Amino acid sequence: MHRSTESTGAGSLAARLLALLERELPRAVELRHALHAAPELAHGEQRTSARISAELQGTATIAVAAKTGLLALVGAPGRAPVAVRAELDGLPISERTGAPFSAAGEAMHACGHDVHMAALVALARAAAALGDELPAPLLAVFQPSEEAYPSGARQLADGELASAGASSIVAAHIHPELPWGTVAIDRGAVNAASDTVEIAVEGAPSHGAYPHLGRDPILAIAQIVVALHAEAGRRIDPLGAAVLNVGVLEGGRTENVIPPRARARVSLRTLRAQDREALREMVQEVVHGVAAAHGCRGVAELIAGEPALENDARIVERTRTLLGTAGLTPAPEWRSCGSDDFAFYGELAPIAMAFVGLAGAPGFVERPLHHPQLLPPDEAIAAVARAQALLYLASAEG
């Protein structure tokens, strides 16, 4: 009986917050268009944060964080807030959507950050209108540099957000592979840990007609690339998820010279901690061993990235019980080897990220994330804002 009463109370509060949120959506659409038309790259989001700050004047207590980010507190201080994150930065992509509010130039909001920001501004304004009924203060986190390192989440987790004392930290992210009207919110690892490896192979230069007088780093690094992909499938349990990708391969300047060196840049992604360590060790072994077999010297420098994003089971279950109040349904279980620096916040408090479906949304042309033609419809702002609101309420319950 107690559980039923608690659920009814949460549903009633959700209905009131969602009704207030509806009133903010027209303004949020205008904001989204303005943000989309003027994207800024990581570490340079000054105009973006200034626009958001102006939208929240009189609504929240605003503080600058991580240089270009913002923390906006709604509600009386003194209690631990629930933090809700949106990302400020765009990507170095030239837009090809043809939208009337398209970005000009070589930057674009191609991962939905414009939608996330507009939704969170709407939620903050709605929460302020709810006033004393707020179950906990809402801390809107407008995070810089999600798409590039140094990570904005890492900076906030080491700085201003750590001082805020949030009881939980949540976020919602659009996803074009999930059905419209659904939200994927699952417990455990839903995004992968991500590391980068810089590989350098030192050989001995020579004329291409006399290969026996040199040691060829091109041949060595080509074999390393093949061996890395082969070994990844032999070091990781097939029931675990892991991805190795070689995205950069460079060496030499002309066809008839064996160069002195070659380099590659590799991405490693895993959902389980033991697989992360196994891939790291494998890369070192392959680079050193294969390079040596070719008479070269191989060096692999690890650049550690974010850990796996582990959703808190309590927040997940409570959010699921509230989805119906916003006309949303649970998506099929969703996990991917995508990564997000949001995972760093797990060092501070329980975290949860939900993925909001776009497939089949009104007028949406299906394109993957980071595609120059990805354009979520304006209706996605409402879907994301509702998901953010439910995550906030689910976190504030306990």
N, C-alpha and C positions, 0 to 999 in steps of 0.2 A: 504493500500500500504506500509506504514512504517513497519508494522508487517511482511509482506512478504519479504521485503528487509532485515530486521533484521534476519529472519529465513534463508534466502539464505546465508547471511554472516556467520552465525553460522555454517551452514552446510559445507561451503567451508573451514572454519578453522578446523572443525572437521575432514574433509577428509585429510587435511595436517598433523594434529597431528596423526591420525590413520595410515597414510602411514609411518611416522617416527617410530611409535610404532612397526610396522611389522618388521622393521630392527632389533629391539632389542629382538625379541622373541626367536631366537636360544640361545642367551646368557642367557635369562631368564629361559629357560628350564634347562640348566646346573646348574644354581643357585638353582632352585627348587629341583633338585635331591640332591644337596649338603645339603641344608637345611633340606630336608625330612630325610636324612640319619643320621642327628645329632641333633635331637630335644632336647630342654632344657625346663625344667619346669618353671612355673611362679616364678619370682624374681631371676632367675638364668640364664638369657639369654645372658650372656657375649659373648660367642663365636658366637652366632647368630648375635648379633648387630655388632660385630667386622667384620664379613663377609660382612654384608650389607654396613657398613661404607667403607670398601675397595672397594666395587662395585661402590660406588658413589663418590669416590675421584676425584676431578677435575670437577665434574658435579654439585655439590650442596655445600652449606655452611652447615656444619654438626655440631650439638651440642648434647651432651648427655642430656637426660631428664629422670626423674623418675628412676635414678640410672642405669638401664640397657636398657632404651629406647633411641631412636634417633629422632631428628627433623632435617629434611634435606630440606633446602630452595633452590628452583630453581627460578631464576629470580631476578631482581634488588629489593633490599629492599626499603622501603619507602611507598609502597602501601599495603593495607590489603591483605594478601594471602588467597587463598582457601586451606584448609587443607584436605588431603586425608589420611585415616587411614588404616594400616594393623597391624596385631597382631603378636607378636614374639613367644609366648609360645606354647609348646606342652602339651599333657595330660599324666597323669600317666597310660598309657595303653600299653600293650605289643602287638606289631604289628604282624598281621597274613595275610598280603597281598601277600607275596611271590614275591614282586617286587625286581628287582636287586638292587635298591637303598633303600631297606627297612631299618628301624631303628633297631638296635640291643639293647636289654635291655628292660627296663620297662617304656620308654617314647615314645610317638608317636605324629606326627601331624595328628590327627584324626578328625580335624574340618576344614581342608583346609587352615590353616594359612600359610603353606609353599607356597601354590599357591598364596595367597593374597600378601605375601611379594615379591615374584618374580615378580608378575604383577606390583606392585607399583614401584619397582626398574626400571623396563622397562619403565613405564610411566614417571618417573622422568628423565631418560636419554633422552627419546623422547622429553619431554618438554624443556630440556636444548638445544636440537638441533633446536627447533622451535625459540629459541632466542627472538628477539624483538617482534615477533608476539604474544607472550604470552599475553592473555587478563588480566591476573593477576598473581602475583607470585604463585607458587605451593609449598605448605608446606607438604612434605611427613612425616607422623607421624607413626613411627614404635613403637607401643605401647607394653610395657611389661604387663604381668599378666592380660590377659583377662579372663582366665579360673579359677582364684583363687583370693581370697581376701588376703591382701588388694588389691583393684582394681587399675590396672594401669591407667585406664581412670580417676578414681577419683583423683589419684595423679597428673596426667597431668593437669586436669581441675582446680585443686587447685594451680598449680605451673607454669611450663614452658609454657604450651599451653595457659594459661590465658594471659600471657605476650606477646604472639605472635600476638594477635589482629586479629585472622582469621575472615573473613567476613562470611564464611560458613564452615561446617565440614561434609565431606561425606565419604562413604565407600561402598564397594561391598563385598558380602559374597556368597560363593557357597551354593547351596541347592540341595540335591539329589531327592527331591520330585517334583521339577519343571522341565518342558520339556527342553531339550537341544535346544539352540538357542533362548531361551526366557529370559527375565529379569523382575522380579516382582519389580515394583516401584510404591507404592501406598501412598496416603496422609493419615495423621493421625497415630494412634497407629498401628504399624506393629509387634512389639515385646512387651512382657509383662513386667510389674514391677515384681521384684522378691525379696522376703523376706525369711529369715530362722527363725524358732522358735526352741529353745532348751527347751524341756520339762523335768522336773524332778519331780518325785513323791516320797515322803518320807512316808514310812509306819512304821511298827513295826515288827522286825524279830521274827520268831518262828520256831519250828519244824513243818515240813509239815504234820505230823500226828495230830497236835493240832492247826489247823488254828484259832480256836476261841481265842487263847491266843495271837495272833498277828494281824496285819492289813496288808493285802496283797497288795503291790504296783504293783505286776505283774498283778493281776486281775484288779486293778484300771486302769493301763495304757492300758491294752487290751481294756477295755470299752471306754477309752478316744479315742483310735485310731478309733474304730467303730463310736463313736459319732461325731468325727471331720468330717469323710467322709459323714455321713448322714446330718449333719447340714450345710455343705458347699453347698449342693443342696437346702437348705431351706432359706439361708440368701442372696443368690445372685440371681438377676433377671435372669431368664433363657435366656434372650436375650443378656446378658453380658457373656464374657468369663472369666472363673476362674478355676484354678486347685489347688488342695491341695494334696500333696503327702508325705506319711510317709516313709522315706528312711532308717532310723536307728531306731532300737528297741532293747534295751538291759536291762537285769536285771537278777540277780542271777547267781550262779555258779554250782549248783547241784540240782537234782530233788526233794530232800526231805527236802529242807530248804526254808522257806519263807524269802526272803532277806529284808534288810532294805530299799532299794531304787531301782528304775527303771528309765530309761530315754528313750527319743525318740527325733528324729530330723526331722523337718517337713519343707517342701518347700511350699511357697504360691506364686501363680502367677496370676496376674490380668491385664486386659487391661485398666480398667477404675479406676480413682482415688477413687471414692466412694466405689467401690467393694474392693479395697485394704484395706480401713479403716474398712469395714464391716467384712472382713475375720480376720483381726487382733483382733478386738473386740470379735468375736465369739470364737477364740482359747482361749483367756483368760477366757471367761465365762465357756467354756466346761472343760478346765483343772482344774480350781478351783472347779467348781460344782461337777463334776464326782469324782474327788479325795476325796472331802469332804464326798460324799455319801458312800464312802468305808472306811471312818475313816482315810483317809490319807491327806497329804498336797501336793497340786500341785502348781508348779511354772512354768510359761511360760516366757522365756526371748526372746524378739524380737531382731533379728539382721537384721537391715534394709539393703536392697540391692539397686539395681538400679531402677530408675523409668521406666515407660513405654517408649518405643522408639517411639517418635512422628515425623514422616516425615513432612518436610516443604512442603506446597502445591505448592509454587512457583518453588522450585527446582524439585519437582516431575513432574510438567507439562512440564517444559522446557526439562528435561531429556527425557521424553516420545517423544517429537517432534524430538529428535536427534537419537533415537534408530535405525531407518532405515539406517542412514549413516554408521553404523557399522554392518549391516546385522543382526540385532537383532530385535525381536518382543516383544511386551508386553505380559507377562504371565497373566493368569487369576488372579484376585485379590487375594493377599496372605497376610495373617496375621497369627501369631502363638503365642502360649504361651511360646515359647522359649524366652530367655532374653539375653541381651548383655550390657555390661557396657558402650558401645558407647553412650547409652542414657544419661550418665552424661554430655556429651559435649553439650547437649541442653541448659545447663545453660550459655554457653558462646556465642553461635551463632546459627542460623538456621542449622538444621542437616537433613540428609537424608541417608538412607541405602537401597541399592538395593540388590536383591537376584538373583543370576545367576544360571540358571537351569543346572542340570547334567543328568537328566533321559533321556536315549537314546543317550548319548554322545559316541563317538567311543571307543569301548573296555571297557566301564564303567560297572562294576558289581554293581548293585544297592544295597547299604547298607546305613543305616541311619548315621547321624552325630554321632561322638564319638564311632563308631564301630571299632573293631580292624582290620576289612577287608576293611574299607573305603579307596579307592584310586582314587581320581579324575584323569582323564587322563591329559597328558601334554597339550592337546588342551584347557583345562580349563583355563590355564594361559592367553591365548589370550582373551578368553571371559571375564574374570575378568578384565584384563587390559583395554579392550575396554569400559566396563561398568564404570570403574574408570575414564577414560578419559572423557566420556560423562557427568558424574556427575560433574567433575571439570569444564567443559565448561559451563554446565547449571548454575552452581553457579557463575561463573565469568561473565556471561552476564549482571547481574544487579548490 
